[in-house]
């Protein structure tokens, strides 16, 4: 039984590249909110990193292109201007992130706050649901996006990140065994599975929001998201400062955000000041790297089921 005297934990579950980081920046400007950025994903990343190191013992050396990228990434992460940004941050070192530790942190009180919002990738809790917080009120929302838009956005982000380190052409096949692809959302739809799990486990039907609806009609959709979270809405939340200083108020992994800043993976979201409308046309399947479209039919079927259940702009 949840303690009704404790403040609610509001989970926003999503795939990567669903405009969730921009939404997180928006919600960070609510005085009553403590925002967490992907704490379980950082646990997942630590486990996958350890697994990769273990399995690579005695194997062929990492592909030279990938190795060169990793070396340049480590150099970028070590620059003083990247790390100095986090002086005074509420975030934690990456090595803190193991599942039991995150569960304990999310069960702790937040003095002076009325809501704890956790933006999280559904893939990070798959098979680890026992580490969700207990004895505290929880609410669950899902943020979805058409799988073609997700795949295209991921491909562009990976390509742009590689260009920062002098690699003009990305061979996506070399990423086939990377954790984000081999274990992640392009192999299965963990959001769909988690949505079903929460309905069966807790007897609730979480609200679902499509990121295209939000970006196309934020003045109609953002109030609905606030209502689903149980937070009072104000029109001022439709815009926010483009400055990245608000990120220091987040709780999460310093290493995770440093990596994102070094690779510019989330630059558009971190420097955002409002929701921007999506392109009217969907990307073409043939324009998506083969690696990201091998399970497309199954992902589309899961997406369409959730899409039909979403909160619409006109309801």
N, C-alpha and C positions, 0 to 999 in steps of 0.2 A: 504494500500500500504506500503510495507516494505521500510525502509530508506536505500537506496543503499550505503550510507556513513558509515553505521554501519557494524561491523565485523560479519561474518556468525556464526550462532548457528548450529552446526552439531550434530544431535541426532543419537545415535546408539541404536536402540531398540532391546530388546532381551528377552529371557526366562532366568530364573536362570540356572546356570551351563552350560553356552555356551562358556566358555573360554573368556568371556567379560572382566573380571577383568585383566587377563593377557594382553589382547589387550589394555586396559586402561593404564596399566603400560608402555607398549610399546609407546603409543601415548603421554604419559606424558613427554617423553624425547625430544619432538619436541619443540624447543625454542619459537616458535610463538604461542603455544597452552596453553590455560587454560583448565584444565580437571575438570569436575564435575562428582562425583560418586553418582549416584542414588538419586538425591534430591527429586524427586517425591515419590520414594519408602519410604523414611523416613517420608514423609507426610502420606502416606498410613499406615505405621506401627503405627504412632501416633494415627490415626483414629481408626484402628483396636484394638489397646490397650485400648483406651477409651471405645470402644463398648464392648469389652470383660469384662472390669471392671463393666460397667453398667449392662450388662446382667447377671453377676455372683452374683449380689446382691440377697440374699435369696436363692441361689442355693446350691447344695451340694458342699462341699469343693473340691478344685482341687485334682486330683489324687495324692497320696503321692509321686509316682515316679517323676511326672512332677514337683511337688512342691520342692522336693529335688534338682532336676536339676536346677531349677530357683534360689534357694538359693545359690548353689555353683557357678552358673554363675555370680550372683551379687558379690560374694566374689572375683572371678577372675577379674572382671571388675574394682574392687576397688583397686587392687594392684598398688603400686606406679610405678613399672616398666612399666605397661601397659599404665598408664596415662601420665607418664613423656615423653613417646615417642612423644606426641602431643604438647609439648612445641614448639612454633614457627609455628604451623600448620596454614594453611589458612581455615580450616574447622570451623564449627559452632556448638554450643550446640544443642542437639537433640530437645529440646522444641521449637526451632525457626521454625521447619519445619511444616508449614501449607501451603496449596496450593497457596493462594494469595501471601504470602511472597516469595515463590520460583519463582513464575511468575515475580515478581518485580526484584528479584536478576538476573534472566536470561535475563532481558531486559536492565540491566545496562551495561555500557561500561567496558572494561578490558584494562586499559592503558598498552601499551607495547606489547599487544598480537594482533594477526591477525585472530585467530580462537578460538571459545569457543566450546569444545566438551563435550557433555553430554551423558554419558553411563547410560541407564535407562531400567528398567523392564517394558515391555508393560502393565502388569497388573496394574501398579501404576497409569496410566493415563486413564484407562478404565472408561468412564462416567465422566471424569474430563477434557476433551479436551479443555474446555474453559480457562483452566489455562496454556495452552501453550503460550509462549511469542508472543507478537504482535508488529507490526511496526518494525520488525528486519528481516534480511534475515535468512531463515532456510533451512537446507538440512536434509534429513532423509535417514538413512541406516537401514537395518535389518540384525541381526546376528541370524541364526537359527541353530538347531542341531537336530538330530534324537531323537524323544521322548524316545526311549529306553535308549539312552546314558544319556539323562537328568535325567530320573528317577533313573537309576543305580547310577549316580554320586551323586544325592541328597540323596539316601539311604545310600551310603557309608559315605558321609559327616555327616549326622545326627548320624550314628552309631559311627563314630570316635569321634565326639564331645561328645557324651554321655559317651564314655569310659574314656575321660579325667576326668570326675567327678565320676568315680567309677561304672558306670552302664554298665555291659557287654552285656546285652541283651536289645534291644529296642522293645517295643510293639508298632508297628506303628499304631495300631487301636486306641491307646490313643491320637494320634495326629489328629484324624478324624475331630474334631471341631476346630482345630487351624486355624487361619486366612490364613496362607500360603497354607494350603491344601483346606480348605472350600471355600475360596474366590479366590484362586490362580490358577496357570497354569495347575494343574492336573485336574481341573474341566472344564476349557474352554481354548481356544487358543486366548488369547488377542492379540498376535502378528499378527495373521492372520486378526483379526477384525480391528486392528489399521492400518495395511497395506492397507486394502480396504478403510478405512476412509480417509487416507491421499491422496490416489489416487482420491477419489471423491471430497474431500474438496478443495484440492490445485491443482488438475489437473496435478499432477506429478506422475511418476512411480518410487518409491524409489528402489535403488539397494539392492539386497539381497545377502548375503554371508553366506555360510555354514561353520561352525567352523571346521568340518573335512577337508574341502578343505584347509582352512587356515593353520591348523596344519600339514597337510600332505605335502603341497607345499607352504610354506610361501614366498619363493623367487619369486613365481609367483602371489600369491594372495594378499600379503601385498601392492605391488605397485598399484593394482587395487582398494584396499580400499582407499589408499591415493588419487588416481585419483577421486574417487567418492566423497571424501570430499573436493576436490579442493586444496589439500596441496601438495607441492613439495616433492618428494620422494628421499630418499638416502638409499643405501644398509646398511648403519650403523644402521638403525632402525630395522634390523633383529635380533639384539642382544642388550641387555641392562644389567645394573648392577643388580645382584641378591639382593643387599641391598634394604631394605624397605624404606630408607630415602625419596625416590621420592614421597611416599604417603603423606608426609607433604605438598607437593605442590598442592595436590588435594583440591577442594572445595566439601564439603559434610557434613555429620554428624560425629562429633567426637564420639558420642555414638555408631553409626553404625559400625565404623571401630574398636573401642575398643571392641565391642561385637564380631566382626569377628576375631580379634586377640585372644581374650580370649578363644573362642571356636575352634580356628584354622580352621574355616570354609573355609577360602580362603588362607590358608598357601601356598599351592602349587603355586597359582597365585601370591601372594605377594612376594614370594621368587624366582619367575621365572627369567630367564635371556634370554629365547628364547621360541619359540613355539615348542612343542614336538609332534611327530606323534601319532595319536590315535591308539588304538588296532585295528587290522585288522577286527576282528569279532564283530558283534553287540551283546550286552547282550541278553540273552534269556528272553522272556516274563515271563516265569514261575519263573525266578530268581528275578523278581521285586516284591516288597511288593504289596499286593492286593490293598492297598490304593492308590498307584500310577499308577495302570493300569486299573482302572474301566472305564475310559473314553478314553482308548488307541485308539480305532478304529477311533473316531472323531479327536483326536489329530494327528494321523498318516495321515489322509486324508488332513487336513489343511497343515501339514508339506509338504506333497508330492506336493501340489499345489504350494507352495512357492518355494520348491526345484527345480521344473521344470523352474521357472522364475529366478533362481539365476544367478549371474555372475560366469561363469565357469573358471577353470584354463586355458582352451584352447581357450577362446574367448576374 
